[in-house]
Amino acid sequence: MCYFYHISCRFMGSYKEADWTPGLVLDAYGDCGVAAFDGAGADAFWRPRLSSIVEAFAGAGYKLSGVINKDGTETLWGTSPTKEASCFEENGVLYEVDVWHGHKTGFFLDQRPNRLRLRELAAGKDVLDLFSYTGGFAVAAALGGAQRCVAVDAARKAVEACQRNFRLNGLDAEVCTDPSQSHLSSGMAHVIHLADCWEFLRDAAKAKEAFDIVVCDPPSMAPRASARPQALKAYGSLNSGALRVLRKGGRLISCSCSSHITRKDLLKAVQEAALRSGRSAALEEEGSAGSDHPTRRGFPEGSYLQVLHFLVQ
């Protein structure tokens, strides 16, 4: 496949209520914008005003050539971007982004500072990246000098893109698609597993695999309030599995991206999982979304991203 690489920084230009633009998200990758409307009301309100927002960006030095909707079904303004994947740079790391078909607007931009933090922590460590998507955390850890990185995701296209992101940064990573090989017998430093994360953790624990850092960053498991009870059970079982493959003195980075799961909820889920596992988990630090995801007192839902670092004994 031939790629068009537009190397540039990316930013979130407008973030809902926190930027006084309720119902609208507008991300920019180079000169390509991707807009998301929260429902028909937001669509009806912001669509005719989109050109004014683009003009305001241009006046601030961020010129866009086109804006598409996040579902990749139409061009909302300007010139339609290439259908092929492009590339952007984040803190010195190159990532491929598919603005037409990727999750959210193509990439999980809110985790930018947390990827950088993992890179700072990774030197000489064995790192496991669960729900790796296209390898945001795994590639950052590898560039930070991790001794071994293992990425796990159940989506084949994400796994393939993850391998390309390793290659973009001059790194080799083997893709493993055979569930029977989830015991990580590969001799390569970096491996990407096409697997269900819960099943992977079960098999890795049986094989007595162990890691110094485990990143647990699942997709939103509580998109609505009614899903909260089941989501809390899922967070509990997931973190229990992660603890079983974490070395003594290791670091668990547990994340939640749902406004229906609070910091207190995630903290409780991990601490209860530690008790069930006979481990102790001390909260050591906390991460958050980037500065382009501001929060306001009147909109607590804007603090949806929880990133808790636990030191585990």
HELIX and SHEET records of a PDB file:
HELIX    1   1 LYS A   16  ASP A   19  5                                   4    
HELIX    2   2 GLY A   39  TRP A   46  1                                   8    
HELIX    3   3 ARG A   47  ARG A   49  5                                   3    
HELIX    4   4 LEU A   50  GLY A   59  1                                  10    
HELIX    5   5 LEU A  109  GLN A  111  5                                   3    
HELIX    6   6 ARG A  112  LEU A  121  1                                  10    
HELIX    7   7 GLY A  136  LEU A  143  1                                   8    
HELIX    8   8 ARG A  156  LEU A  168  1                                  13    
HELIX    9   9 PRO A  179  GLN A  181  5                                   3    
HELIX   10  10 CYS A  197  LYS A  206  1                                  10    
HELIX   11  11 ALA A  225  ALA A  227  5                                   3    
HELIX   12  12 ARG A  228  ARG A  244  1                                  17    
HELIX   13  13 ARG A  263  ARG A  276  1                                  14    
HELIX   14  14 PRO A  300  GLY A  302  5                                   3    
SHEET    1   A 5 ARG A  10  TYR A  15  0                                        
SHEET    2   A 5 LEU A  24  TYR A  29 -1                                        
SHEET    3   A 5 CYS A  32  PHE A  37 -1                                        
SHEET    4   A 5 GLY A  66  ASN A  69  1                                        
SHEET    5   A 5 THR A  75  GLY A  78 -1                                        
SHEET    1   B 2 SER A  86  GLU A  90  0                                        
SHEET    2   B 2 VAL A  93  VAL A  97 -1                                        
SHEET    1   C 8 GLU A 174  CYS A 176  0                                        
SHEET    2   C 8 HIS A 190  LEU A 194  1                                        
SHEET    3   C 8 ARG A 148  ASP A 153  1                                        
SHEET    4   C 8 ASP A 126  LEU A 130  1                                        
SHEET    5   C 8 PHE A 211  CYS A 216  1                                        
SHEET    6   C 8 LEU A 246  SER A 256  1                                        
SHEET    7   C 8 GLN A 306  VAL A 312 -1                                        
SHEET    8   C 8 ALA A 281  GLY A 287 -1                                        
END                                                                             
